[in-house]
């Protein structure tokens, strides 16, 4: 079997797997998905930003406490 035939077989397998993606168990989710409007997008960005900030502050607080208790520079 030539290299071209092998590559075509691999491509056909991938196309078969991806071709059924919109017809199986994920089809309902894909049909329900929609682009968020500006208000929804801003809410998601704000909530994500607050979460990242809180995690950063928590990590910094832990770093400070380790420096106090374990004398890490």
mmCIF file of the N, C-alpha and C atoms, coordinates in Angstrom:
data_MODEL
# 
_entry.id   MODEL 
# 
loop_
_atom_site.group_PDB 
_atom_site.id 
_atom_site.type_symbol 
_atom_site.label_atom_id 
_atom_site.label_alt_id 
_atom_site.label_comp_id 
_atom_site.label_asym_id 
_atom_site.label_entity_id 
_atom_site.label_seq_id 
_atom_site.pdbx_PDB_ins_code 
_atom_site.Cartn_x 
_atom_site.Cartn_y 
_atom_site.Cartn_z 
_atom_site.occupancy 
_atom_site.B_iso_or_equiv 
_atom_site.pdbx_formal_charge 
_atom_site.auth_seq_id 
_atom_site.auth_comp_id 
_atom_site.auth_asym_id 
_atom_site.auth_atom_id 
_atom_site.pdbx_PDB_model_num 
ATOM 1   N N  . UNK A 1 1  ? 0.845   -1.168 0.000  1.00 0.00 ? 1  UNK A N  1 
ATOM 2   C CA . UNK A 1 1  ? 0.000   0.000  0.000  1.00 0.00 ? 1  UNK A CA 1 
ATOM 3   C C  . UNK A 1 1  ? 0.898   1.241  0.000  1.00 0.00 ? 1  UNK A C  1 
ATOM 4   N N  . UNK A 1 2  ? 0.631   2.154  -0.900 1.00 0.00 ? 2  UNK A N  1 
ATOM 5   C CA . UNK A 1 2  ? 1.444   3.356  -1.030 1.00 0.00 ? 2  UNK A CA 1 
ATOM 6   C C  . UNK A 1 2  ? 1.136   4.330  0.107  1.00 0.00 ? 2  UNK A C  1 
ATOM 7   N N  . UNK A 1 3  ? 2.043   5.267  0.284  1.00 0.00 ? 3  UNK A N  1 
ATOM 8   C CA . UNK A 1 3  ? 1.877   6.259  1.345  1.00 0.00 ? 3  UNK A CA 1 
ATOM 9   C C  . UNK A 1 3  ? 0.604   7.072  1.131  1.00 0.00 ? 3  UNK A C  1 
ATOM 10  N N  . UNK A 1 4  ? 0.286   7.406  -0.115 1.00 0.00 ? 4  UNK A N  1 
ATOM 11  C CA . UNK A 1 4  ? -0.935  8.171  -0.403 1.00 0.00 ? 4  UNK A CA 1 
ATOM 12  C C  . UNK A 1 4  ? -2.182  7.409  0.018  1.00 0.00 ? 4  UNK A C  1 
ATOM 13  N N  . UNK A 1 5  ? -2.199  6.111  -0.212 1.00 0.00 ? 5  UNK A N  1 
ATOM 14  C CA . UNK A 1 5  ? -3.350  5.299  0.178  1.00 0.00 ? 5  UNK A CA 1 
ATOM 15  C C  . UNK A 1 5  ? -3.516  5.270  1.702  1.00 0.00 ? 5  UNK A C  1 
ATOM 16  N N  . UNK A 1 6  ? -2.400  5.147  2.409  1.00 0.00 ? 6  UNK A N  1 
ATOM 17  C CA . UNK A 1 6  ? -2.460  5.147  3.873  1.00 0.00 ? 6  UNK A CA 1 
ATOM 18  C C  . UNK A 1 6  ? -2.987  6.469  4.399  1.00 0.00 ? 6  UNK A C  1 
ATOM 19  N N  . UNK A 1 7  ? -2.495  7.568  3.824  1.00 0.00 ? 7  UNK A N  1 
ATOM 20  C CA . UNK A 1 7  ? -2.946  8.882  4.267  1.00 0.00 ? 7  UNK A CA 1 
ATOM 21  C C  . UNK A 1 7  ? -4.428  9.092  3.952  1.00 0.00 ? 7  UNK A C  1 
ATOM 22  N N  . UNK A 1 8  ? -4.872  8.615  2.799  1.00 0.00 ? 8  UNK A N  1 
ATOM 23  C CA . UNK A 1 8  ? -6.287  8.723  2.441  1.00 0.00 ? 8  UNK A CA 1 
ATOM 24  C C  . UNK A 1 8  ? -7.155  7.916  3.401  1.00 0.00 ? 8  UNK A C  1 
ATOM 25  N N  . UNK A 1 9  ? -6.681  6.730  3.790  1.00 0.00 ? 9  UNK A N  1 
ATOM 26  C CA . UNK A 1 9  ? -7.430  5.912  4.746  1.00 0.00 ? 9  UNK A CA 1 
ATOM 27  C C  . UNK A 1 9  ? -7.549  6.615  6.098  1.00 0.00 ? 9  UNK A C  1 
ATOM 28  N N  . UNK A 1 10 ? -6.458  7.204  6.548  1.00 0.00 ? 10 UNK A N  1 
ATOM 29  C CA . UNK A 1 10 ? -6.485  7.926  7.822  1.00 0.00 ? 10 UNK A CA 1 
ATOM 30  C C  . UNK A 1 10 ? -7.446  9.104  7.737  1.00 0.00 ? 10 UNK A C  1 
ATOM 31  N N  . UNK A 1 11 ? -7.389  9.845  6.644  1.00 0.00 ? 11 UNK A N  1 
ATOM 32  C CA . UNK A 1 11 ? -8.278  10.994 6.476  1.00 0.00 ? 11 UNK A CA 1 
ATOM 33  C C  . UNK A 1 11 ? -9.731  10.547 6.428  1.00 0.00 ? 11 UNK A C  1 
ATOM 34  N N  . UNK A 1 12 ? -10.016 9.436  5.762  1.00 0.00 ? 12 UNK A N  1 
ATOM 35  C CA . UNK A 1 12 ? -11.385 8.925  5.699  1.00 0.00 ? 12 UNK A CA 1 
ATOM 36  C C  . UNK A 1 12 ? -11.898 8.547  7.086  1.00 0.00 ? 12 UNK A C  1 
ATOM 37  N N  . UNK A 1 13 ? -11.048 7.915  7.902  1.00 0.00 ? 13 UNK A N  1 
ATOM 38  C CA . UNK A 1 13 ? -11.454 7.553  9.262  1.00 0.00 ? 13 UNK A CA 1 
ATOM 39  C C  . UNK A 1 13 ? -11.778 8.790  10.085 1.00 0.00 ? 13 UNK A C  1 
ATOM 40  N N  . UNK A 1 14 ? -10.939 9.802  9.972  1.00 0.00 ? 14 UNK A N  1 
ATOM 41  C CA . UNK A 1 14 ? -11.175 11.037 10.726 1.00 0.00 ? 14 UNK A CA 1 
ATOM 42  C C  . UNK A 1 14 ? -12.465 11.694 10.263 1.00 0.00 ? 14 UNK A C  1 
ATOM 43  N N  . UNK A 1 15 ? -12.696 11.751 8.951  1.00 0.00 ? 15 UNK A N  1 
ATOM 44  C CA . UNK A 1 15 ? -13.910 12.378 8.426  1.00 0.00 ? 15 UNK A CA 1 
ATOM 45  C C  . UNK A 1 15 ? -15.164 11.626 8.855  1.00 0.00 ? 15 UNK A C  1 
ATOM 46  N N  . UNK A 1 16 ? -15.094 10.300 8.953  1.00 0.00 ? 16 UNK A N  1 
ATOM 47  C CA . UNK A 1 16 ? -16.248 9.529  9.412  1.00 0.00 ? 16 UNK A CA 1 
ATOM 48  C C  . UNK A 1 16 ? -16.565 9.840  10.870 1.00 0.00 ? 16 UNK A C  1 
ATOM 49  N N  . UNK A 1 17 ? -15.535 9.938  11.687 1.00 0.00 ? 17 UNK A N  1 
ATOM 50  C CA . UNK A 1 17 ? -15.749 10.249 13.109 1.00 0.00 ? 17 UNK A CA 1 
ATOM 51  C C  . UNK A 1 17 ? -16.341 11.637 13.292 1.00 0.00 ? 17 UNK A C  1 
ATOM 52  N N  . UNK A 1 18 ? -15.807 12.603 12.574 1.00 0.00 ? 18 UNK A N  1 
ATOM 53  C CA . UNK A 1 18 ? -16.264 13.980 12.712 1.00 0.00 ? 18 UNK A CA 1 
ATOM 54  C C  . UNK A 1 18 ? -17.620 14.165 12.037 1.00 0.00 ? 18 UNK A C  1 
ATOM 55  N N  . UNK A 1 19 ? -17.891 13.436 10.995 1.00 0.00 ? 19 UNK A N  1 
ATOM 56  C CA . UNK A 1 19 ? -19.152 13.572 10.266 1.00 0.00 ? 19 UNK A CA 1 
ATOM 57  C C  . UNK A 1 19 ? -20.359 13.232 11.104 1.00 0.00 ? 19 UNK A C  1 
ATOM 58  N N  . UNK A 1 20 ? -20.236 12.298 12.027 1.00 0.00 ? 20 UNK A N  1 
ATOM 59  C CA . UNK A 1 20 ? -21.352 11.920 12.877 1.00 0.00 ? 20 UNK A CA 1 
ATOM 60  C C  . UNK A 1 20 ? -21.477 12.757 14.135 1.00 0.00 ? 20 UNK A C  1 
ATOM 61  N N  . UNK A 1 21 ? -20.603 13.722 14.306 1.00 0.00 ? 21 UNK A N  1 
ATOM 62  C CA . UNK A 1 21 ? -20.583 14.522 15.536 1.00 0.00 ? 21 UNK A CA 1 
ATOM 63  C C  . UNK A 1 21 ? -21.876 15.301 15.721 1.00 0.00 ? 21 UNK A C  1 
ATOM 64  N N  . UNK A 1 22 ? -22.412 15.866 14.665 1.00 0.00 ? 22 UNK A N  1 
ATOM 65  C CA . UNK A 1 22 ? -23.629 16.662 14.772 1.00 0.00 ? 22 UNK A CA 1 
ATOM 66  C C  . UNK A 1 22 ? -24.902 15.842 14.786 1.00 0.00 ? 22 UNK A C  1 
ATOM 67  N N  . UNK A 1 23 ? -24.792 14.531 14.704 1.00 0.00 ? 23 UNK A N  1 
ATOM 68  C CA . UNK A 1 23 ? -25.978 13.673 14.648 1.00 0.00 ? 23 UNK A CA 1 
ATOM 69  C C  . UNK A 1 23 ? -26.152 12.825 15.901 1.00 0.00 ? 23 UNK A C  1 
ATOM 70  N N  . UNK A 1 24 ? -25.123 12.756 16.718 1.00 0.00 ? 24 UNK A N  1 
ATOM 71  C CA . UNK A 1 24 ? -25.168 11.881 17.887 1.00 0.00 ? 24 UNK A CA 1 
ATOM 72  C C  . UNK A 1 24 ? -25.625 12.586 19.139 1.00 0.00 ? 24 UNK A C  1 
ATOM 73  N N  . UNK A 1 25 ? -24.994 12.227 20.239 1.00 0.00 ? 25 UNK A N  1 
ATOM 74  C CA . UNK A 1 25 ? -25.426 12.727 21.537 1.00 0.00 ? 25 UNK A CA 1 
ATOM 75  C C  . UNK A 1 25 ? -25.103 14.202 21.740 1.00 0.00 ? 25 UNK A C  1 
ATOM 76  N N  . UNK A 1 26 ? -24.235 14.780 20.915 1.00 0.00 ? 26 UNK A N  1 
ATOM 77  C CA . UNK A 1 26 ? -23.889 16.190 21.060 1.00 0.00 ? 26 UNK A CA 1 
ATOM 78  C C  . UNK A 1 26 ? -24.738 17.097 20.179 1.00 0.00 ? 26 UNK A C  1 
ATOM 79  N N  . UNK A 1 27 ? -25.577 16.538 19.334 1.00 0.00 ? 27 UNK A N  1 
ATOM 80  C CA . UNK A 1 27 ? -26.355 17.333 18.390 1.00 0.00 ? 27 UNK A CA 1 
ATOM 81  C C  . UNK A 1 27 ? -27.283 18.305 19.116 1.00 0.00 ? 27 UNK A C  1 
ATOM 82  N N  . UNK A 1 28 ? -27.919 17.872 20.170 1.00 0.00 ? 28 UNK A N  1 
ATOM 83  C CA . UNK A 1 28 ? -28.847 18.742 20.904 1.00 0.00 ? 28 UNK A CA 1 
ATOM 84  C C  . UNK A 1 28 ? -28.116 19.935 21.496 1.00 0.00 ? 28 UNK A C  1 
ATOM 85  N N  . UNK A 1 29 ? -26.946 19.696 22.052 1.00 0.00 ? 29 UNK A N  1 
ATOM 86  C CA . UNK A 1 29 ? -26.162 20.775 22.636 1.00 0.00 ? 29 UNK A CA 1 
ATOM 87  C C  . UNK A 1 29 ? -25.739 21.761 21.564 1.00 0.00 ? 29 UNK A C  1 
ATOM 88  N N  . UNK A 1 30 ? -25.312 21.257 20.418 1.00 0.00 ? 30 UNK A N  1 
ATOM 89  C CA . UNK A 1 30 ? -24.894 22.145 19.346 1.00 0.00 ? 30 UNK A CA 1 
ATOM 90  C C  . UNK A 1 30 ? -26.059 22.961 18.805 1.00 0.00 ? 30 UNK A C  1 
ATOM 91  N N  . UNK A 1 31 ? -27.247 22.375 18.747 1.00 0.00 ? 31 UNK A N  1 
ATOM 92  C CA . UNK A 1 31 ? -28.413 23.110 18.263 1.00 0.00 ? 31 UNK A CA 1 
ATOM 93  C C  . UNK A 1 31 ? -28.832 24.189 19.249 1.00 0.00 ? 31 UNK A C  1 
ATOM 94  N N  . UNK A 1 32 ? -28.652 23.938 20.553 1.00 0.00 ? 32 UNK A N  1 
ATOM 95  C CA . UNK A 1 32 ? -29.067 24.895 21.575 1.00 0.00 ? 32 UNK A CA 1 
ATOM 96  C C  . UNK A 1 32 ? -28.046 26.022 21.751 1.00 0.00 ? 32 UNK A C  1 
ATOM 97  N N  . UNK A 1 33 ? -26.817 25.806 21.315 1.00 0.00 ? 33 UNK A N  1 
ATOM 98  C CA . UNK A 1 33 ? -25.763 26.799 21.514 1.00 0.00 ? 33 UNK A CA 1 
ATOM 99  C C  . UNK A 1 33 ? -26.063 28.052 20.699 1.00 0.00 ? 33 UNK A C  1 
ATOM 100 N N  . UNK A 1 34 ? -25.761 29.195 21.302 1.00 0.00 ? 34 UNK A N  1 
ATOM 101 C CA . UNK A 1 34 ? -25.960 30.461 20.609 1.00 0.00 ? 34 UNK A CA 1 
ATOM 102 C C  . UNK A 1 34 ? -24.849 31.415 21.007 1.00 0.00 ? 34 UNK A C  1 
ATOM 103 N N  . UNK A 1 35 ? -24.660 32.420 20.188 1.00 0.00 ? 35 UNK A N  1 
ATOM 104 C CA . UNK A 1 35 ? -23.654 33.424 20.474 1.00 0.00 ? 35 UNK A CA 1 
ATOM 105 C C  . UNK A 1 35 ? -24.185 34.338 21.583 1.00 0.00 ? 35 UNK A C  1 
ATOM 106 N N  . UNK A 1 36 ? -23.388 34.599 22.620 1.00 0.00 ? 36 UNK A N  1 
ATOM 107 C CA . UNK A 1 36 ? -23.878 35.450 23.706 1.00 0.00 ? 36 UNK A CA 1 
ATOM 108 C C  . UNK A 1 36 ? -24.000 36.902 23.248 1.00 0.00 ? 36 UNK A C  1 
ATOM 109 N N  . UNK A 1 37 ? -24.987 37.596 23.793 1.00 0.00 ? 37 UNK A N  1 
ATOM 110 C CA . UNK A 1 37 ? -25.089 39.022 23.479 1.00 0.00 ? 37 UNK A CA 1 
ATOM 111 C C  . UNK A 1 37 ? -24.085 39.779 24.345 1.00 0.00 ? 37 UNK A C  1 
ATOM 112 N N  . UNK A 1 38 ? -24.008 41.088 24.155 1.00 0.00 ? 38 UNK A N  1 
ATOM 113 C CA . UNK A 1 38 ? -22.990 41.884 24.848 1.00 0.00 ? 38 UNK A CA 1 
ATOM 114 C C  . UNK A 1 38 ? -23.146 41.811 26.363 1.00 0.00 ? 38 UNK A C  1 
ATOM 115 N N  . UNK A 1 39 ? -24.384 41.857 26.841 1.00 0.00 ? 39 UNK A N  1 
ATOM 116 C CA . UNK A 1 39 ? -24.633 41.823 28.284 1.00 0.00 ? 39 UNK A CA 1 
ATOM 117 C C  . UNK A 1 39 ? -24.150 40.509 28.895 1.00 0.00 ? 39 UNK A C  1 
ATOM 118 N N  . UNK A 1 40 ? -24.469 39.387 28.264 1.00 0.00 ? 40 UNK A N  1 
ATOM 119 C CA . UNK A 1 40 ? -24.023 38.080 28.761 1.00 0.00 ? 40 UNK A CA 1 
ATOM 120 C C  . UNK A 1 40 ? -22.501 37.986 28.738 1.00 0.00 ? 40 UNK A C  1 
ATOM 121 N N  . UNK A 1 41 ? -21.894 38.492 27.667 1.00 0.00 ? 41 UNK A N  1 
ATOM 122 C CA . UNK A 1 41 ? -20.437 38.429 27.539 1.00 0.00 ? 41 UNK A CA 1 
ATOM 123 C C  . UNK A 1 41 ? -19.758 39.229 28.649 1.00 0.00 ? 41 UNK A C  1 
ATOM 124 N N  . UNK A 1 42 ? -20.273 40.425 28.930 1.00 0.00 ? 42 UNK A N  1 
ATOM 125 C CA . UNK A 1 42 ? -19.689 41.266 29.972 1.00 0.00 ? 42 UNK A CA 1 
ATOM 126 C C  . UNK A 1 42 ? -19.811 40.583 31.330 1.00 0.00 ? 42 UNK A C  1 
ATOM 127 N N  . UNK A 1 43 ? -20.954 39.950 31.616 1.00 0.00 ? 43 UNK A N  1 
ATOM 128 C CA . UNK A 1 43 ? -21.129 39.240 32.887 1.00 0.00 ? 43 UNK A CA 1 
ATOM 129 C C  . UNK A 1 43 ? -20.108 38.111 33.023 1.00 0.00 ? 43 UNK A C  1 
ATOM 130 N N  . UNK A 1 44 ? -19.928 37.346 31.964 1.00 0.00 ? 44 UNK A N  1 
ATOM 131 C CA . UNK A 1 44 ? -18.984 36.226 32.008 1.00 0.00 ? 44 UNK A CA 1 
ATOM 132 C C  . UNK A 1 44 ? -17.563 36.742 32.222 1.00 0.00 ? 44 UNK A C  1 
ATOM 133 N N  . UNK A 1 45 ? -17.201 37.814 31.535 1.00 0.00 ? 45 UNK A N  1 
ATOM 134 C CA . UNK A 1 45 ? -15.857 38.377 31.683 1.00 0.00 ? 45 UNK A CA 1 
ATOM 135 C C  . UNK A 1 45 ? -15.638 38.883 33.104 1.00 0.00 ? 45 UNK A C  1 
ATOM 136 N N  . UNK A 1 46 ? -16.628 39.572 33.678 1.00 0.00 ? 46 UNK A N  1 
ATOM 137 C CA . UNK A 1 46 ? -16.493 40.087 35.042 1.00 0.00 ? 46 UNK A CA 1 
ATOM 138 C C  . UNK A 1 46 ? -16.376 38.960 36.063 1.00 0.00 ? 46 UNK A C  1 
ATOM 139 N N  . UNK A 1 47 ? -17.227 37.971 35.941 1.00 0.00 ? 47 UNK A N  1 
ATOM 140 C CA . UNK A 1 47 ? -17.188 36.847 36.889 1.00 0.00 ? 47 UNK A CA 1 
ATOM 141 C C  . UNK A 1 47 ? -15.861 36.103 36.779 1.00 0.00 ? 47 UNK A C  1 
ATOM 142 N N  . UNK A 1 48 ? -15.394 35.893 35.570 1.00 0.00 ? 48 UNK A N  1 
ATOM 143 C CA . UNK A 1 48 ? -14.117 35.204 35.370 1.00 0.00 ? 48 UNK A CA 1 
ATOM 144 C C  . UNK A 1 48 ? -12.972 36.038 35.943 1.00 0.00 ? 48 UNK A C  1 
ATOM 145 N N  . UNK A 1 49 ? -13.001 37.345 35.699 1.00 0.00 ? 49 UNK A N  1 
ATOM 146 C CA . UNK A 1 49 ? -11.952 38.227 36.230 1.00 0.00 ? 49 UNK A CA 1 
ATOM 147 C C  . UNK A 1 49 ? -11.922 38.230 37.740 1.00 0.00 ? 49 UNK A C  1 
ATOM 148 N N  . UNK A 1 50 ? -13.088 38.270 38.372 1.00 0.00 ? 50 UNK A N  1 
ATOM 149 C CA . UNK A 1 50 ? -13.156 38.238 39.841 1.00 0.00 ? 50 UNK A CA 1 
ATOM 150 C C  . UNK A 1 50 ? -12.599 36.905 40.356 1.00 0.00 ? 50 UNK A C  1 
ATOM 151 N N  . UNK A 1 51 ? -12.951 35.814 39.696 1.00 0.00 ? 51 UNK A N  1 
ATOM 152 C CA . UNK A 1 51 ? -12.450 34.501 40.116 1.00 0.00 ? 51 UNK A CA 1 
ATOM 153 C C  . UNK A 1 51 ? -10.946 34.394 39.997 1.00 0.00 ? 51 UNK A C  1 
ATOM 154 N N  . UNK A 1 52 ? -10.393 34.878 38.896 1.00 0.00 ? 52 UNK A N  1 
ATOM 155 C CA . UNK A 1 52 ? -8.936  34.832 38.709 1.00 0.00 ? 52 UNK A CA 1 
ATOM 156 C C  . UNK A 1 52 ? -8.245  35.697 39.754 1.00 0.00 ? 52 UNK A C  1 
ATOM 157 N N  . UNK A 1 53 ? -8.814  36.869 40.022 1.00 0.00 ? 53 UNK A N  1 
ATOM 158 C CA . UNK A 1 53 ? -8.231  37.764 41.028 1.00 0.00 ? 53 UNK A CA 1 
ATOM 159 C C  . UNK A 1 53 ? -8.251  37.125 42.414 1.00 0.00 ? 53 UNK A C  1 
ATOM 160 N N  . UNK A 1 54 ? -9.376  36.515 42.786 1.00 0.00 ? 54 UNK A N  1 
ATOM 161 C CA . UNK A 1 54 ? -9.465  35.871 44.099 1.00 0.00 ? 54 UNK A CA 1 
ATOM 162 C C  . UNK A 1 54 ? -8.465  34.724 44.229 1.00 0.00 ? 54 UNK A C  1 
ATOM 163 N N  . UNK A 1 55 ? -8.319  33.931 43.184 1.00 0.00 ? 55 UNK A N  1 
ATOM 164 C CA . UNK A 1 55 ? -7.343  32.835 43.232 1.00 0.00 ? 55 UNK A CA 1 
ATOM 165 C C  . UNK A 1 55 ? -5.918  33.377 43.338 1.00 0.00 ? 55 UNK A C  1 
ATOM 166 N N  . UNK A 1 56 ? -5.638  34.461 42.631 1.00 0.00 ? 56 UNK A N  1 
ATOM 167 C CA . UNK A 1 56 ? -4.320  35.077 42.717 1.00 0.00 ? 56 UNK A CA 1 
ATOM 168 C C  . UNK A 1 56 ? -4.034  35.610 44.110 1.00 0.00 ? 56 UNK A C  1 
ATOM 169 N N  . UNK A 1 57 ? -5.033  36.277 44.715 1.00 0.00 ? 57 UNK A N  1 
ATOM 170 C CA . UNK A 1 57 ? -4.857  36.791 46.071 1.00 0.00 ? 57 UNK A CA 1 
ATOM 171 C C  . UNK A 1 57 ? -4.667  35.660 47.074 1.00 0.00 ? 57 UNK A C  1 
ATOM 172 N N  . UNK A 1 58 ? -5.419  34.582 46.904 1.00 0.00 ? 58 UNK A N  1 
ATOM 173 C CA . UNK A 1 58 ? -5.261  33.428 47.792 1.00 0.00 ? 58 UNK A CA 1 
ATOM 174 C C  . UNK A 1 58 ? -3.856  32.842 47.669 1.00 0.00 ? 58 UNK A C  1 
ATOM 175 N N  . UNK A 1 59 ? -3.374  32.698 46.457 1.00 0.00 ? 59 UNK A N  1 
ATOM 176 C CA . UNK A 1 59 ? -2.018  32.176 46.257 1.00 0.00 ? 59 UNK A CA 1 
ATOM 177 C C  . UNK A 1 59 ? -0.965  33.091 46.841 1.00 0.00 ? 59 UNK A C  1 
ATOM 178 N N  . UNK A 1 60 ? -1.152  34.407 46.683 1.00 0.00 ? 60 UNK A N  1 
ATOM 179 C CA . UNK A 1 60 ? -0.206  35.363 47.247 1.00 0.00 ? 60 UNK A CA 1 
ATOM 180 C C  . UNK A 1 60 ? -0.227  35.314 48.777 1.00 0.00 ? 60 UNK A C  1 
ATOM 181 N N  . UNK A 1 61 ? -1.422  35.186 49.359 1.00 0.00 ? 61 UNK A N  1 
ATOM 182 C CA . UNK A 1 61 ? -1.548  35.084 50.812 1.00 0.00 ? 61 UNK A CA 1 
ATOM 183 C C  . UNK A 1 61 ? -0.834  33.827 51.320 1.00 0.00 ? 61 UNK A C  1 
ATOM 184 N N  . UNK A 1 62 ? -1.013  32.721 50.642 1.00 0.00 ? 62 UNK A N  1 
ATOM 185 C CA . UNK A 1 62 ? -0.319  31.483 51.038 1.00 0.00 ? 62 UNK A CA 1 
ATOM 186 C C  . UNK A 1 62 ? 1.190   31.668 50.931 1.00 0.00 ? 62 UNK A C  1 
ATOM 187 N N  . UNK A 1 63 ? 1.636   32.329 49.861 1.00 0.00 ? 63 UNK A N  1 
ATOM 188 C CA . UNK A 1 63 ? 3.072   32.599 49.693 1.00 0.00 ? 63 UNK A CA 1 
ATOM 189 C C  . UNK A 1 63 ? 3.609   33.444 50.845 1.00 0.00 ? 63 UNK A C  1 
ATOM 190 N N  . UNK A 1 64 ? 2.859   34.486 51.238 1.00 0.00 ? 64 UNK A N  1 
ATOM 191 C CA . UNK A 1 64 ? 3.285   35.327 52.358 1.00 0.00 ? 64 UNK A CA 1 
ATOM 192 C C  . UNK A 1 64 ? 3.344   34.532 53.660 1.00 0.00 ? 64 UNK A C  1 
ATOM 193 N N  . UNK A 1 65 ? 2.341   33.699 53.897 1.00 0.00 ? 65 UNK A N  1 
ATOM 194 C CA . UNK A 1 65 ? 2.313   32.900 55.126 1.00 0.00 ? 65 UNK A CA 1 
ATOM 195 C C  . UNK A 1 65 ? 3.473   31.906 55.148 1.00 0.00 ? 65 UNK A C  1 
ATOM 196 N N  . UNK A 1 66 ? 3.816   31.336 54.017 1.00 0.00 ? 66 UNK A N  1 
ATOM 197 C CA . UNK A 1 66 ? 4.952   30.410 53.987 1.00 0.00 ? 66 UNK A CA 1 
ATOM 198 C C  . UNK A 1 66 ? 6.249   31.162 54.285 1.00 0.00 ? 66 UNK A C  1 
ATOM 199 N N  . UNK A 1 67 ? 6.344   32.405 53.810 1.00 0.00 ? 67 UNK A N  1 
ATOM 200 C CA . UNK A 1 67 ? 7.530   33.205 54.094 1.00 0.00 ? 67 UNK A CA 1 
ATOM 201 C C  . UNK A 1 67 ? 7.652   33.536 55.558 1.00 0.00 ? 67 UNK A C  1 
ATOM 202 N N  . UNK A 1 68 ? 6.517   33.777 56.218 1.00 0.00 ? 68 UNK A N  1 
ATOM 203 C CA . UNK A 1 68 ? 6.545   34.102 57.652 1.00 0.00 ? 68 UNK A CA 1 
ATOM 204 C C  . UNK A 1 68 ? 6.889   32.864 58.475 1.00 0.00 ? 68 UNK A C  1 
ATOM 205 N N  . UNK A 1 69 ? 6.270   31.740 58.172 1.00 0.00 ? 69 UNK A N  1 
ATOM 206 C CA . UNK A 1 69 ? 6.454   30.543 58.989 1.00 0.00 ? 69 UNK A CA 1 
ATOM 207 C C  . UNK A 1 69 ? 7.711   29.748 58.636 1.00 0.00 ? 69 UNK A C  1 
ATOM 208 N N  . UNK A 1 70 ? 8.134   29.769 57.371 1.00 0.00 ? 70 UNK A N  1 
ATOM 209 C CA . UNK A 1 70 ? 9.265   28.951 56.948 1.00 0.00 ? 70 UNK A CA 1 
ATOM 210 C C  . UNK A 1 70 ? 10.457  29.800 56.515 1.00 0.00 ? 70 UNK A C  1 
ATOM 211 N N  . UNK A 1 71 ? 10.377  31.108 56.664 1.00 0.00 ? 71 UNK A N  1 
ATOM 212 C CA . UNK A 1 71 ? 11.453  32.048 56.333 1.00 0.00 ? 71 UNK A CA 1 
ATOM 213 C C  . UNK A 1 71 ? 11.958  31.872 54.900 1.00 0.00 ? 71 UNK A C  1 
ATOM 214 N N  . UNK A 1 72 ? 11.014  31.793 53.982 1.00 0.00 ? 72 UNK A N  1 
ATOM 215 C CA . UNK A 1 72 ? 11.345  31.705 52.564 1.00 0.00 ? 72 UNK A CA 1 
ATOM 216 C C  . UNK A 1 72 ? 11.493  33.119 52.027 1.00 0.00 ? 72 UNK A C  1 
ATOM 217 N N  . UNK A 1 73 ? 12.588  33.438 51.379 1.00 0.00 ? 73 UNK A N  1 
ATOM 218 C CA . UNK A 1 73 ? 12.792  34.813 50.879 1.00 0.00 ? 73 UNK A CA 1 
ATOM 219 C C  . UNK A 1 73 ? 11.852  35.173 49.749 1.00 0.00 ? 73 UNK A C  1 
# 
